[in-house]
Amino acid sequence: MNRPEMSNSHDEPEKLQDSNATPMCSLRDELEKKLQDSDATPMCLRLEFLRAITCDFSTESELGRGGYGVVYKGVLRSGKIIAVKKLFELHLKEENFQNEVSYLMGIKHRNIVQFVGYCAESHWEAIEKPSGSKKHIFAEVPKRLLCFEYVSNKGLDKHIYERSLDLKWNMRYEIIKGICNGLRFLHDECRIIHLDLKPENILMDSNMTPKIADFGLSRIFGEQQSHIVTDNHAGTRWIYGTRILNSWRNH
């Protein structure tokens, strides 16, 4: 398994790094092309680029937050949008992050949210000592972000609970069928158990095609953190899929 490319911004002089970096306009163009192709390989994206398309991770760009971090709307030059998940550094496990990106890069299915890129940089920052002395120390802080296609038609929970959004039975059947197809692909082809499947984590596109989201972050942070969800809902306690599978096998 090939490890994703990591970047340490302090390892080389700033001028040299800038001269070798891909111009942001080229990153935008390449990313927009990849959004048109579900089979395209996800990109390694610069933090500077992600800051630019999210207005420096502004509150106006925020889509949701949870125990893993904050999700932002990233707007490209053409008006196309991606979802940028900025992960909290405190509980992040680096080896797990690298492994998870490697897995995500191989997952391509019409009923699973498309993974389009990632950012893995480290920066030296002045951090205030926890003792309250107002003194600062320099520490290397990892910046880890995951980028996905933006699915605009709300989560399945909104379509279930909002009476104004009337779901006909034939549409409900197609939604259930799509979710099952996505789960079967994760289980059989990728050997991945979701751990937190719920209506909030099923996103609907403009054609009402269901797309499964947030199935990988549990392995990055371990079992103590709750999941990022959209629209500022709190995370829920997940079901431990391996225990369920074992109980099925024993009956």
ABEGO torsion letter per residue (X at the ends): XBBBBBBBAAABBAAAAAAABBBAAAAAAAAAAAAABAABBBBBBBAAAAAAAAGGGBAAABAEBBAAEBBBBBBBAAGBBBBBBBBBAAABBAAAAAAAAAAAAABBBAABBBBAEBBBBBBBBBBBBAAGAGBBBBBBBBBBBBBBBBBAAEBAAAAAABAABBBBAAAAAAAAAAAAAAAAAAAAAAGBBAGABBAAABBBBAAGBBBBBGAAAAAAAEAABBBBBBGGBBBBBBBBAAAAAAAAAAX
